Amino acid sequence: SGSRRPSKQATQHTAPTAALMFSAPSGSRRPSEFASQHTTPTVAQFTAPSGSRRQSKEAPCFDIVIDTKFEARSEEVPQHVVADVGASDPVGDAKASVTAKVKKQSSSLDDSDDKIDSPDLTMQKVAEAQRRSSVQRLQKFLPEAEELLARLKSGATDGDFCDSEKKRMRSTFLRFMVPDSCDCHKEDLAPILRHLGYTDVVEEVVNDIAKGISEYASMDFKEFMIFVKKYAAYEQAEFRKKFDEFDEDGNGELDIEEIIKYISSLGYTPLRCTIREAMNLVDINGDGALQFEEVVLLMHLYRHSEGFSSNEVKRLTQTFKETLASNDEMGAVLSGTSGTGGKILPASKLGNFLTDFFGPAFATHARELAEELVDLAKGICEGGSGPLGFDFAEGLVWARRLRDKEFKSYKQAFAEADLDGSGAIDFQELQAMLTNLGVTLTKLTIDCMIEKAKAKGDWHEAEEGDLDYDAFVHFMQVLNETDGFTTKELEEIRITFHKFDVDGSGDIDVIELSDVMRYLGHPTEMDEVVCLLGRLDQNNSGTLDFREFVRFMRLHREGEIKVIKEAYSNNICDDGKMDEESARAALMEVASADCGCGGGKSEEGLHREAAVIKALDIENMAVDAPADIEAFIRLADVVHFKRVQELRKRAGFSNLELDQIQSLFSKYDPRRTGLIRVRQVAKLVAELGFPLRTEEESQNIARQLDDARAVAAERGTSEVEASHVDFWMLVHVLRDLFRRDARQVFDKVTRAAAKSRFKANEVAEFQRIFLNWYEYDRSRFTDASADQDDGGGKKKPEEDVKALSRFSVLRLLRSIGLQVEGRERENLDETVVRLSENAEGSVEFAEFLRLMRWALDTNFCNIGKIIGSDK
């Protein structure tokens, strides 16, 4: 038994054959008549790498459906002759199945008057039925399979491309076509071939073929098709040479391990599970090995699916549909411009499509490819013809290009992690690699991820626990999909996501992210949250989807672990271990590192901070001496959970702000009972700058009090009568009021950004610039005492209206190189005053965005040339 079966018939090689898109070189071999008649179907498992072609003329280009589990029909092939996909000896199983079939038919016809076929004839009929079934199964994924097989069988060397290939090549030709012409430059031929999935493109061969077709510097589509056919013939010859090199025993077949080496030599990065899936589809004779003609089929399959597995193609299809749906709602979907008659996405949405599939970790590469497509589409637009967007078939091509970058990064990471050059990485090497990536995972989490990686495909372990390259790739894909969280942790994150997705939009916006930060025990100013969201928002939607939110939670977790590691390192004993006393000291350091208290250290503020630490009761905690850093992390997580529970009472207010609220609360509670009446709340919040002008606002306060009462009960604090309110209930009511104001400001900025036509990442960058100048001006020109009570009344908590004066705007523009003098300065001052919504003539961030749009649209002081006309 084994993966190959040399035989007299199999080693009889005949005249050369050719693939659908290749001309065959001399010396090519095809299977004998006997080998081609005896087939055993296997389960269809594969979606291979390469080509952006649609499944069929009738099916929509994004509705590729692959039957990954073959069930033989009784009228086509009897079930008992179908080999089990998991069989260790496909050849032996095939023989046994066919023999059983012959015996069964002979037995059932013993008493019949009909003429009984000979065993050899019966085996041929069964084999032919199996072959037809295998071809039909292959056609579900590779529509031109039957046409290709006919050419292979006839040995034709001048076969034309099939329709799907022609459409794919025309689409690519249009992408690279010279504007205002019907030609493409010869210098673009090599990039075109790479875009189509050809590997190891030889520039010298490209130039020689192109020179023989046309003497001009460009060629039209007809000449281009001749060029591709000739290059395909050259590639076919190279495939044959490589095949003969790896066919060491000369029997005309390669098993799966040889196929992997063979395809790798052609410039691809195949995974074992992907190749096995492909082989199960293209192994027409079912012997567990591939003859050269079957290898040609495999390469067609590889290009047709761009190297993706069947499950990946399904996921890509679903992702494309979802991207279509989301952009259709915004009217951003084009129709009928791709030549397919179906909807296509604008070129600018390619980054979103790729990021949604590959995840935030590859957002930078996705944006680079999207920019490349936009530039190509821009040239087409100037030329007046060609597709301005992309359909699923072309999207699959760009996805393959990103997959190439993904595998390249994995290969580099694997080489760097394999310190001993063994071809596999052990646990220590894996953990060190993760640390370099900024990811800290416990051994238990890593083990769970390895189990998930094993489930993604078949791969070999060099030694127990060691990962070969295939295993490493699967592990990295799991890491990318989960950001290092376990299934249970991801479910908890999903619950948190939906908890704060108040409007049920499926995204977290700036206001909701601020709520999340406070919930996690990190009170953060709104401007800081805007900048944070800008860094995490990889698809430039202005919000965080669930994948981006998981990435945010990973960064948050890494911040926590950094504090924990520092505390562990600071308190470890001389012998490298930690006893109970040093463990408590380290836990106290963790608890004190970030209490979210901010602001000053008033007497009451210090008291509240001490109360948080005291509530944790670390001194009386049952603490066992942690054996290592992972054991200490588990202890610190318990302390962290308790600390966050205490900090949530503060609702994100600093000590100074709580002092101000407490002072006003005491004014309405002269007997220091810790309670005020509900009817006094309206006066108190009005005094803090929230006048209740309408009946609706009063009703909202009543609802907020009920919510605050429920939160207090959930926290386990003492119950308060319905007619009274305690201090912490008031704090949470005020948080809701500030949230309302923040929403109004955020909506104002959103409207200004939309009107100014700035993208989310551009808004985030402007926000950073704006805040930097605001803080700079505040530190140089603002008296710190201005933030304190001047005796004329209380300053509203969190009331810090950020705005730039005319002078600040002038200095900002001069800092980037603009020469603003004379009439230009007058023009700037007039515009600032016109856009300003206050008497001082200063601009808040929303007005600042409108000011920047005015400067760019009018090319104020030649700003376009200074900062770049594409900004």
N, C-alpha and C positions, 0 to 999 in steps of 0.2 A: 504494500500500500504506500501511497505517497501522493505528492501533488502533480507528478508527471508520469506519463505512460508511454515510453518509447515503443514503437512498433514498426514492423516492416512497412505497413501502409503509411504510417504517419511520417516516416523519414523519406518517403519518395516525393521529392520536390519537383514541381512542374514549372510552367512558364510564369513570368512575372505577373503580379496583380497590382491593382491601384485602388486607393481610397477615393471617396467621392470628390475630395478637393485636392488630391495629389496625383501626380504622374509617377508611376512606380519605376524604381531603378532596376537595372539588370540584376539578375541573380535572385530576385524575390521568390519566395516559396509560398505555396498554398497547400492546405490539407488535402489528403487523398479523398477519393470518392467514398471510401469506407468510413474514414474519420468524419466526413461531413454528414453522413447519414445517421450516425449513432449519437444521439443527444440526450442529455438528462437535464431537465429544467431545474433551476434552483430558485430560492426566494429572492425577490427583487428588493435590494436594500439601498441602492446608491443614487446619489446625485453628484456628478463629477465636476471638476474645475474647467471652465473655459467658455466660450461663446455667449453672446447676449441674444440668442435667437429665441423667437416665440415658439410655443408648442405646435400650433397649427394655425391655418388661416381662419378657421371658424372660432377658435377659443381666444378670449381676450389675452393680451400679451402678459398680463399679470396674474392670470388664472392657471398657472402651471400646477397640475395636480399629479402627484407621483404615487402609484400604487406600491407601497413598500412591503406589502405582504401578499404574496401570490398564492391564490387558492385555485388549484386545477379544477376545471369543470369536467364532469364525467364524459360529456360528449366530445371533448377535445382530447384530453389525456386522462386515462384512468388514474385515480388517486394513488393506487399502490405502486405506480411506476415513477412517482415524483420523489426525487431524492430529498431527504431532510437537509435543511440549510446547515444544521449543526453537525452533520455527519463528518467524522474524521477521515473517512475514505470515500470520497465522492465516486471514484472509479469503481471500487468494489460494490458500492451500493447500487450504482447504475447497472452493473452486470447482474446483480442479484435480482433487481426489480424487473429487468427485461426477461430474465430466465423464468421468474415466477409468472410473468404474464404469459409466456409461451406455454408453460405447463398448464396454466389455468384454462387457456383457450383450447389446447389439445384435449384436455379432460372433458370440457363441456361439450365438445363436438364429437366425442367418440361414437355416440349413437345416432348422429345426424347423417342424413343422406347427402348433405352438401359436401362439396369438395373442400378439404382442409388445406390451408396454406402451409408451406414448409416452414420450419422454425426460422430459417434465415429470412424468408420473405416477411413473416410476421414481425420479426425484430426490426426490419427496415421500415415497415409501416408505423410501428410504434415510435421508432426514432424520428421519422419524418413528422409525425404528429407532435412529438415533443419539440422538434426544431421550430415548427410553425408557432407553437405556443410561446416558446422563448422569444421569437422575433416579435410576436404580438405584444408580449410583456415589455420588451425593449422599446417598441414604438410608442408606448405610453409616455416615455420620457424623451426618446429620440425619434421624432416623426419620420425622418428620412432613412431610418434603419433598413427598411426593405429595399429601397432604391440603392442604398450603399452596398448592401449584401449582394444584390444582383450584379453590380459593377465588379465587386471583388471576385465573384464566382466566374464572371466572364473574362476576367483578366484585362479589362479595358484600361488603357493608359491615357485616354483623352476625355475623360468624363468632365462634365461641366459642374458648377456649383448648384446645389439645390436652391429652391426659392427662399427658404429661411436664411440661408447663408448670404444670398444676394441682397436681401433686405438689410441684413446686418452690416454688410460691407457698404451699401449705399448710405446708410445712416452715418457710418463712420466717415465716409468720404465727404459728406456734406458738412460734418463737423470741422474738417480741416480744409475745406474749399476756400480758395482765395476770394475775398469780397469782390463783387461786381464781375465775376467770371464763372466759368463752369469747370475750372481746372484746380488741381492741387499742386503745390510745389514738390519737386523731387526730394528736396531736403526734408520734407515731412513724411516721406515714405516709411522710414525706419520707425518713427514715433507711431505712425498709423498701425504698423504691424504689431508693435508692442501693445498698443491699445486693443487690438483684436485678439491678443492672447498668445502671440508667437513669442517664444523664449529664445534667448541667446541669438538675437537678430544680428547677423553679420553685415556690417555697413558696406564692406567691399563687395559682397555678393549683391546687396541691394542696388548699389551704384552700377554694377556691371549689367544686371538685368534691365534696369531702367534705361541705361544708355542704348541697349539693343532695341528698345521699344520706341523711344522718341528721342530726337536730337535736341528738343527744346528743354527749357528749365522746368516745365510743368507738363502735366498730362491730364486728359479728360477722363471721364468715368470708364469709357470703353477700354482705353489704354490701361487704366488702373486695374481693371478686372483681369486683363491679360497679364499684367505684372504680378498680381497676387497668385494667379494660377501657376506661373513659372516659379515664383518663390516657394509655393506650396510643394511643387515637384522637387525642388532642391531640398526642402525640409524633409520630404518623404524619403529621399535617398539617405539623408543623415539619420532618420529614424531606423532605416534598415541596417545601416552600419552599426549603430549602437545595439540594435537587437542581436546581431550576429556576435558582437563582442560579449554580451551577457549570456548568450546561449552556449555555455561552455561545453556541454556534452553533444552539441550539434543535433539534437533531436527536434529542433524547430519549435520548442515551447519554453515559456518562462513561468515559474511559479510565483506566488505572491511576493516573497522576499526579493526575488530577482526583479520582479516588476517594479517594486519600490525603488530599488537601486537604479533600474533603467530610467524610470520617470525622473528621478532626482538628477540623473546625468543630463537630462534634457533641459534642466533649469527650473523645474517645478519643485514644490515642497509638499510631497504627498504624505498624508497620514494613513496609517495602516488600516484603520476602520473605513476610511473613505475609499481606498483602493479595493478593499475586500468587497465593499458594496458595489463598486463599479464592475469588478470581475464577475460577480453574481449575475449582473445584467448582460454583459457582453460575452460571457463564456457559453457560446451557443451549443457547443457539443458537450458541455457539462463535465469536463474531465478534471476540473480544478486547476488547470493551467491554460495559458493563452498562447495560441499560434500568432504569427505576425499579423494576419488579417484581423484577428480578434483584438490585437493591440491597436490596430488602426481604428477599429470601432471604439475602443476605450478612449483614444485621444479625441475622437469626435464627441463622445459623451462628456469628456473632460471639458472641452471647449464650450459645449452646449450649455452646461450648467455652471460654467466659470469656476469649477473646482469645489462647489458647495455640495454638501450632502443633501439627501432628500428632505430631511427635517429642516435644514437650513434654508433651502429654497422655499419651503412652505412658510417658514417664519419671515423670510424676505418678502414673499408675496403678501402676507398679512400686514407687515410693516408698511409696504407701499400703499396698500388699500387704506390703512389708517392715516397715512400722510396725505393721501388724496382727499379723504373725508375731512380732515381738519382744515386743509387749505381750500376745499370746495366751499366750506362755510364762509370763508373770507373772500370768496370770489377770485382766488389766486390760481385756479386750475384752468389750464388751456384745453381746448377741444379741437380735435381734428387736424392739428397742425403737424403731427408727427408722421403722417402718411399711413398710420395704422387705423385711422377712423375712431380711435378711442381717446380718452382723456389722458393728458400728460401733465407733468408737474413743471413749473418754471425752473430754469437752470439754477436760480438762486436757492431753491429748496433742496438741492442735492445734499447739502451739508446736514439738513434736518433728517432726511431719510437715512443717511449713513450713520449719523450719531444715534438715532433711535434704535438701529439694529446693533451696532458694535458697542455702544455705550459711551459714557462721558470720557473714558480713558483715551479714546481715539478721536475726540472731537477736533483736535488741532489738525490731524491728518485729513479728517473729513472736510474741514474748512478749506484746506489747501486744494483738495480735489474740486470742491465746489467753485473756488475762485478760477481754477483752470477751465472748468466747463462754462462759467459765466463769460470768461474772455473769449472762448470759442464761439459762444452764442452771440456775443457782442459783435464779433466779426461777421457772423452770418447775417445779423440784423442790418449791418451796414451794407452788406451785399444784396440784401433784399430777398433772400430765399433761404430755405433750409429750416430745420427744426429749432425753435427757440427754447424748447423744454426737452424733457426726456421721458420716455415711457418705461415700463418695467424692464423690457429687454435691455435697454441701454443702461438702466439703473443697475442691472446685474453686472454689467461690464465694469462700471465704476466701483461697485462693491468688491469685485475681484481685485481691482487695483488696490483698494484699501486693505483687503485680506493679505495681499503681497507685503504691504508695509507692516501689517500685524505680525505675520510669520517672520519677517526679517527682524523685528524687535525681539521676538521670542528666541530666535536663533542666537542673537547677540547676547541676550540675558542668560541663555543656557550655557553658552561658551564661557561667559564670565563666572557663572556659578560653579561650573565643573572644574574646580581648582586642581584636582589631581589628574584631569584628562582621561578619566575612565570611560567616558561616554555615557555616564549616568551621574545623577546627583543624589547625595544622601540627605538625611534630615537636617544635619547641621549646615550643609551648603545651601539647602533650600531656605532655612530660617535666616541665614545671613543675607541671602539675596532679597528676601522680603523686607528685611530691615533697611537695606539700601534703597528700596523702593518707597520707604516711609510707611510700611505696613507692619504692625505688631500683632502677631497672632499667637495664641497659646497652642501647645502641642495638641490638645483635644480638638481645637478648631481646625488645625492643619490636617489632622487625621480625618475629620469629617469631610473636608474639601477633597482629599485624596479619594475617598470613597465615591464622592460625586463625580470626580474625574474618571474613575474606572467605569462608571455607568454610561459615560459619553461614548465609549468605544473600546475595542479590544487593543490592548497594548501589553508589552512585556516588561517585567520587572527584572533588572539586572541581578539584583539581590533583594532579599526581603526588605521592603520599604524604600529602595532606591527607585528613581524615576529615570527612564530613558527619555529620548526627545519627544516621542509621541505622548507619553504620560505627562511630561512637563507642559506641553502645549495644552492638553486637556485641563491640567491644573490651572494654568494661567487664564484659560477661558472661563473657568468656574470663578476664579478670583475676580475677573473683570465683571462677571454677571452679578456677583454677590457682594463685591467690595469687602470680602473677608468676613462676612456675617454668616452665622449658622441659619438654618431654616427657621428655628424658633425666634432668633433675634430679628430676622427679616419680617416675620409676622408681627412682632411687637412694633417694629418701625412702621409697618403698613398701618397698624391701628393708630399710631401717633399721627401719621400723615393725614388720615381721614378725620381724625379728631380736630385738626387745625385747618383743614380744607373746608372752611365754614360755608362757603357758597357752593360746594360740591362741584367745582369746575374741573377737578382732576389735577389741579396745579396749586402750588403754594406761592402767593404773591408776597410783596414786601411786608405788608401789615401782618399777614399770617405768619411769616417767617420771624417777625419780631416777637409774636406770641410764643412761637416755638422756643426761641432763645431764652425768654423769661421762664418758660416751663422747664427748661433744662438747667436753670439756675444761673443764667448769664444775661443780666440786664444790659441791653445794648442800645445806643442811640439809633434813631431811624436812619440817619445818614450813613452810619457804619453798616447797617443792615443792607442798604441799597448797594454799597460797594461790595459787600460780601456776596449778595445775590448776583451781581455782575460777574464776579469771578467764577461762580458755580454754574451760571446759566449758559450752557454750552451751545444750545440751539437758538440763542438770541430771541427767545420768546418773551422775555421780561418776567418770567415766572420759573419755578422749579417743578418739573414733573417728578414722578416717583423715583426714576433712576437717578436723577440729579439730587433728589432729596436724600437718597441712600448714600450718595457720595458726600453730601454735607454731613451726614451722621458719622461717616468714617473719619472725616477730618476732625469732627468734634471728639470722637473717641480717641484718636491719636493725640489730641491735646490733653485729654485726661491722663492717658498713659504716660505722657511725657512728665507730667507733674508727679505721678506715682513713682516713676523710675528715679527721678531726682531725689525724692524723699527717701527711697530705699537706699540709694547710693550714699546719701548724707548720713544715714544712721546705721549702716552696716558695721558690724564689729570687726576687730582686727583680723580674726580668723576667717573672714569672708562670710560669716553666718550672722543671723539676727536672732537675738533672744526676745523674750516677752517685753522687757522694758524698752529695748530699742525699737521694737515693733510698735509699741504705743506712741513713742516719740515720733516715729515716722508717720503714723496715722494722724497725729495731731498736726503735723506739718502739711499733710494733704488737706485736712479740713480747713486750715488757716490760709492755704495758698490762694484760694479764690472764693471768698465768701460773698462775692457779688455786692459788697457794701458800697464801694465807690465813694466819691465826695469826701467831705471832711470828717473829722473825728470829734464831734461834739460829745458832751458828757452822755446824753441819751443815746447817741449813735454808738459810742463805745460800749455802752450797756447792752444795746441790742446785739452788737457783734459778739460780745462775750456770751450773750444768751444763746446764740446759735451754736457756739462751740460747747457750751454747757449742756445743751439739749442732746447733743450727740453722746454724752456720757462715755467718752472714750476710756477714761480712767477705770471704769467699772466693767468695760467690755470683756467678755471671755475671749482672750487672745492667746492662741497657741503660736509658738515661735515658728514663723514660716520657713519652710525648708529651702525655698528658692523664690525668685522674683514672681513666678506665676502664682504661687501661694499667697504672696503679699498682695498681688493685684486683686485676688478674690477678696481679701480682707478689706482693701481700700474701696472696692466697689460697694461693700456694705455701708461703709462710712459715707461714701459719696451719695448713696441713695437717701440716707437720713438727712444729710446736709441740704440736698435739693428740696426735700420736703419742707424744711424750715425756711429756706430762701423763697419758696413760692408764696409765702405769706406776705412778703415785701412787695410783690407785684411789680418788681423792676424799679422801684424807687430807691434813690441813694439815701444815705444817712441825713444829709442836709435837707432833702425833700421831705423825708419822714419827720424830721424835727419841725419843719414848717407846718405840716399837716397836724402833728401832735399839738403844737402850740395853739392852733386854731380850734382843734377839738376840745382842748382844755378850757377854752373861752366859753364853749357851750356846755361844759361839764364842770362847773365851779366847785362841786362837792367831791370831785375826783372819784366818781363811782365807776368810771370806765365805760359809761353808757350815755348816750344822748337820745332824745326822742326823735322818731321818724320825721315828724313835722319840722324839726330843726335842720334836717339835712339839706333842704332846698336853699335855706339862707346861707348855710355853710359853703355849699358848692358855688353859690353865686358870689360869695366873698372871695373865693379862689379863682374867679374868672369864668364861671360857667353859669350864667343866668338862665333860668328856665322861663322862656318867654311864651311857650304854648302849652296847651293841655297835653299834647302828644309828648313833649319833652318831660313833663311831670310823670306821665304814665311810664315812660322809659326808665326814669329813675326808680320807680316802684318795682319794675321788673328786675332792674339791676340789683336792687336790695334783696329781692327774693333769691336771685342767683348767688349773691354773696353769702346769704344765709345758708344756702345749700352747700356751698364750698366749705364754709366753716364747719358744718355738720360732718361733711366728708372727711375733713382734716381731724375730726375728733375733739374739737374745742367745745367748751361749754355752750349749751344752748342759750340763745338770747330771745327774750320775749318779742313777739311780733310788733309791739309798740315801740321798741328800742333798737338801737344800733350800737355795736361796739367799734373800737378803733379800727380793727383789721377789716371789718365789713366795709367801713367807709373807704379804706385804702383801695379795696377792689372795685368799689363804685367809681372812684376817681380814675382808676386805670381804664375802665370802660369809656369814660368821658375823654381821656387823652387819646384813646384808640380811635374814637370818633373823629377828633380833630386831625389825627395823623392820617386817617383815611381821606379826609377832605383835601389835605395838602398833597397826598399821593395822587389822588385823582386829578388834581390841578396839574401836577407835573406830567402825568400820563397824557393829558390832553395837549399840553404844550409840546411834548415829545412827538406826538402824532402829527400835530400841525406843522412842526418843524422838520418832519420827515427824518428823524434820527432813529437809528436802530438801538436795541436794548444795550448792546455793548458800547455803543458810542455815548449813550446817556450815562452809563456807569463811568466812563472815562471823563466826561465833562463833570460829573458829580465829584470825582476825585480831585480834579483841578480846582473846582469851585471851593471845596472844603479846605484844601491846602491854603488857598489865598485867604479864605475867611479866618482860619486859625492863625495865619501869619499876621494879618492885620490886627486881630484881636490881641495877640501877644505883644505887639509893638505900640498900638495906639489906644488900647482900651484899658481903663483903670479897673483893676480887679475888684475894687470896692463897689463898682457899679452893679455887680451881681448880687450885692447884699441889700438888705432892707435899708432904704434911705430915710426911713422915718415917716414917709408919706403913705405907706401901705405895704402890704405883703406882695412880694414878687411871686407870680404864679409858678408853681412847681413845674419843672421841665420847660418853662417858657424861655426859649432861647432862639429867637427868630434869626435865622442866618441869612444875611444879605450883604452884598458888596456895594460900596458907594461908587459914585462916578469916578472918583480918584483911584479907587481900587481897580476898577475895570480898565482904566487907562494904563495903570502900571502893569496889569496882567498882559494886555495886548503888546505893550512895549517890550515885555520880557521875552516874547517869542519872536521879536525882530521887526515888528511893525513900526514904521516912522509916522507917528500920529502927531501932527503939528498943524497950526493955523486953522484953515477952514475944515480940515479933516477932524480936528479935535472938537470944533463946534458942532459938527455933524454928529459925532459920537455922543456928546453931552445931550443934544436934542433927542436922540434916539433913546438913550437911557431914561430920560425924564418921561418920554412918551410911553415907554413900556412899563415904567415903574407904577406900582399901585399904592404908593405912599407919598407923603408930603416931602420926605427927605430926598427923594429921587434915587433911592438905592434899589437894587434888583435882587429878589430872592431867586432861588434856583430855577423855577419855572420861567421867570422873565429872562434869566440868563441864557436859557436854551433858545428862546426866541431871538435874543440879541445875537447869539452865535449864528443862527440861521440867516439873519439879516446881513451879518458881516460876510458870510460865505456867498449869499445870493448876489450881493452888490460888489463882491470882490474888494471889500473895504481895505484900502492901503495895500492892495495886491496880496491879500491874505492867502488866496488860492495857491499862488506860486510858492509862498513861504512854507505853508504847512502841507502842501501837496494837493493837487487838484482833485485827487480821488477821495479826499476826506470829507 
